[in-house]
Amino acid sequence: MDNIKVIVSPVIKQDGRQKIFVNFIDYEDRREAEAIIPGCVFIKNAGFSDEELDIFKEYLEKEQVGILERAKEINPLSEFFGKKK
C-alpha cells in the first residue's frame, strides 16, 4: 500500500453542505477509490478490496480534522495555474 497516492479536494458546497472528496489512487495497478467526508462514505471503487477500503476508512476517520484543515487551504485557481502560496 506504499504506492497509494491520496488526493484531497478543496471544500465544496453541495446541497447546502460542505464536502471534501478524497481519492486513493494506485497508478501502478490502475486502481482508484473516492470517498466523501464528513461521513467517510465511498462513492467509487475500481479495484480495491473490501479490506483495503476498511484501511482507507480508518485513515479518513482518524485524519478527518487534518484533511479538513488541508482542504480549507486549497485555492482551486492557484492549484489550476500551478502557483504556490
Secondary structure as UniProt FT lines:
FT   TURN            2..3
FT   STRAND          5..8
FT   STRAND          12..14
FT   TURN            15..16
FT   STRAND          17..26
FT   TURN            27..30
FT   STRAND          31..37
FT   TURN            38..40
FT   STRAND          41..46
FT   HELIX           50..73
FT   HELIX           76..81
//
